Amino acid sequence: MTGNEILQDLFFIERGFLNGNHFVYRSDAPVLIDTGYISGFEETRDTINRLGVNLSDIALIISTHTHCDHIGGNNRIQRESGCDIALHRVGRYFIDTRDDWSTWWRYYNQEAEFFTCTRSLEDGEMVTLGPHEFEVIYTPGHAADGIVLYNRHERVLISSDTLWQTDMAVMTLRVEGSRALFDMQASLEKIEKLDVQMVYPGHGKPFADMPQAIARSKQRIQNFLKHPDAIGDDLLKKIIVYTLMMKKVLPADALFDYLMATHWYKETVDLYFNGRYEAKYDDVINSFLGRGIIKEEKGYLSTTVKP
């Protein structure tokens, strides 16, 4: 894994779906945008080091939101460097109040560490990475504190989990609220007006056709609004795979019991599928086994999705 220089001294690092993509601005006062998942921290460190940047020199981390796959290295890097950490003011409130529910960590039983937020970001504010100016654009929906970063001069959009190329980030209405789909729709309409040449998403490869990606996401939202059970299906599939990425392997006869002990699984099935816990589990697992997304070896389950 190497960095792709997208602007002078600003590198895009593609990870997988357990670790969000992140960015390194290489200078005497280096800046990071998002820091992956906590279990991938040593790989995060190695990748940044290969760009000639030491974590002890980091001056600032900008987090696009407080979900575990984007803030996993924040605490450890801050302890090592004493760096500032900037969040949208909603995310800062979550961190300041040690709210591990609104950040999703406790809801999804994810591993994460609190850190000290030292700077609040507002919609429309400009942040500078050396000579590069990025506008902060507030984009709630997937995450209450979500932001994207837009460089108008180079027509570059760091879209985080607000916009992916062919899929859409999971929608957790039980945490984000019943209006989350409408918030997401409004956020897409907000960034749709931007003049963008290249999009660098929170997961997946960079892409150039932003209008097509936005059209896909808007169509997905309309389908969710017409068929709420599709929200539940999407959530179950994504979070079961994410759980296997977090755990690496789990005994095949233990995964269902593990899920039943979490907040999210029972609540999702209660909300969308009338409490059919085992039936929905079997549907998802059998589908994934048939498609090769999950594999079973010697009584253990794992996923083939890149972490």
N, C-alpha and C positions, 0 to 999 in steps of 0.2 A: 504494500500500500504506500503510494507516494502522493505528494501534493501536486495539484495542478495550478499553476500560477495564472490567475484570472485577471488580475490587475497587478501593476508593479508591486512586488513584494507581498501581495495578498494571495494566499494559497487556499484552494478548496480541497478538502480531504473527504473522499467518499468512504463511508463505512457500510453498515448493513441496515438491519431493522431492529436489532437490540441497541445498537449505538447509532445515534443520529449523526448525520454528516456534520463536519465542523470546518472552521476557517482559522488560518493563522496569518496575522500580519507581522512580518519579520522586520524588526527595527531595533534601535537601542532601547525602546520601551514597547516590547511586543504586546499585541492584542490578540485574544482568542474570541471567537464567536462559537458558542456551544462546546461542550466538553465530553460528550458521549455518555455511556453507561458506566457505573462504578466498577463492574467486574472486568470491563475492557480498559481500565485505566492504564495498565502498563503498556498496552499497545498504543494508547493515546500518547503516552509519554515518548515512546520510541519513535512514533511518526513525527511528532513535533521536533524531537532532537535531530532527526535526519534532515530537517529543514534548516538546521543550524540555530535553533532556538532552545534555550534552557528554561525549564519551568520556573526555576528560581528567579528568572528575569522578567516574568510576565508582569505587566503593569495594569492590565485591565482585561476582564472577561465580560463579554456581553452575552447574556442568555436570552434566547428568543422566546422562551417560556420555561416554566419550572417543572415540566415532566421529567421523569427519571433519566430518560435516554438523551437528554440535552444538558443536564446539570451534574452528571455523575462525577466529573473531575473537579468541580468547583471548590469544594471544601479542602481537598488535598492540595490543589494548586495554590489556593489562598494561604494555607498554612505554610507552604514552602516559600512563597514569594511575597506575601503581604499585599497582594494585588487588590485593586478595587473590583467590585462586581456590580454590573448595571442590569436592572430589570425594569420592565414596565411597572408602574406604580402599583398595579393590582398584584403582580407577582411579588413585589417587594412586601406588600402587606402579608401575603401568605408566608413568606420566609420570616419576616419580623415577628409574626404571631405563632410561628412554629405549627402552621396548619398543614399537616401531612395528609389531610383528606382532600382539600381543594387542589393540591398538587398531584392527586391520584395515588400517591405512594402507598397509603394504608388501604385504600379501596381495592387496589389491584395486587396488594401484597408484594410490593416492589422494594428493592434495596436502594436506599439513597441516604445522603447525609445533609443536614442543614449547614448553612454557611452564613456569612455576614454580607448582606447587601448594603453597599455604600452609596449607590446612586440610583435615583428614580428616573425613568424615561417616560416622556409624554408623546402622544400622537403629534406628528409634525415637527418634532425636535430633530436637529441635525447632530450626528455623531461623526467624528473624524478619525480616520485611520491613516495617519501620515497625510499625504496629499489627497486622499480619497474621502469625499463627503457622502454620507448615507443619511437619507431621511428615515426616521422611525415612523412606521405606519402601524397603528393598532388594529389587529385583526382577530377579534374574539370569535368563538364558534367551537373549534376543536379544543381550545384552551382559553380560559377567561382572561389570561394575561398574555395571549399570543401577540407577537409583533413580526413584521417583515421589515427588511432594510433595503432601501432603493437608492441606487446611485444614478442620478438623472443624466449626468454627463456621459457616462459609459453605457447607459441603458441596461444596467445589471440589477436584477432582483434576487435577493437572498430570501427565499419564500418560506423557509422552515417547513412547518406542517400545515400551513395554510393552503399550499398548492403543491401537489405532486403531478407527475406527468400523466400517468394512466390510472391512478387509483386515488382514493381520498382517505385521509387520516380518520381513525375511529372516532365516532361520536358517542360521548358518554353523557346522556341526558340526565342520568340520576345524580351526577355531580355538577354538570354544567348548567342544568336547568332545562325546562321544557321549551324555551325559546332558542336553544343553541343552534338548531338548524337554520332559523331565521337570521341569527347573528352571523352564521357561516356564510349564508347567502349574501348578506350585506357586505361582509368582508371581501368576498370575491368580486362583487360589483365595484367596490372601492379600488381594488388593484387592477381591475379590468381597464380602467381609464389611463393607466400608466403606459408610457412608451418604453417597451422592454425588448431588448435584443436577445438576452440570455437569462434563463432562470436557473438558480442553484437551490434545489429543494432540500428539505430536512432529511429525506431518505430517497435513494435512487440517484440516477445520473442527471447531469445538467441537460436542459432541453431548450429549444429555441421557440417552439410554437406555443406561446402562452395562451392565445385565444382558444386553441383547441383543448388545452388542458382545463381551462376555466369552463368551457362548454360541457366537458365531461363531468366535472364536479357539480355544476349547476343541475345537470340532468340527474345525477345521483341524488342530489338533495330532493328534487321533485319526486323521484321514486320513493325515497324515504318518507316524504310527507304523505304520499298516497298509500304506502304499504309499510306501516311502522314495524311489522315483523321483520322486514328487511334490515332495519337498524340492528335488531337483536341478532340476526344471523351473522351480519358483518362483524359485530362486536365479539360474538362467541368465537368465530373463526380466527380473528386477528389476535385476541387475547390468549386463546389456548396456544397458538403458535408462539406468541411472545413469552408465555409461561415456560414453554419447553426451551426457548432460547435462554431464558434466565437460569433455568435449572440444569441445562445441558442434557441430562437424561433423568427420567423418572421411571420407576417400575410401572409396567402396564397396568397392574392391578391396584396401583396406589393413586394414579392421576385423578380419577373421578373423586375419590375421597378428599384429595388435596383441594380440588376446585370447590367442593361442597363446603369446605371450611373457610373459604374466602367470602368477603362481602359481595363481590361483584357477580359471581356466578349465579348464586341463588336469586339475587335481586333481578338480574337480567332475565333469567328464565321465568321468574314470577311475573315480571312486567310484560314480556312479549309472548310467552309460550305456556301460560297457565300452569306453571310449576312442573312441567314434564322434564325433570332433571336428567334422568337416565336416558330417556328417548332422544333428547337433544344432544347429549354427550355422544351417544352411539352414532347419531347422524353425522356429526362433525368428524369424529375420529375415523369412521369407516370411509367417509368421503376423502379425507386427507390421506389415509393409507392407500386408497385406490389411485389417487393422483400422485403419490410419491412425495407429498409435502411433509408427511410424518412417516417414519419407518420404525418397525419393531424388530429388535434383535435380542435374542436370549432373554426375552421377557421384559425388555426395557424399551421405552419410547423416546425418540429424539426427533428433531426436525431438520430438514435439509435446507431450510431458509438461512441465508447468510446473516450471521449476527452483526 
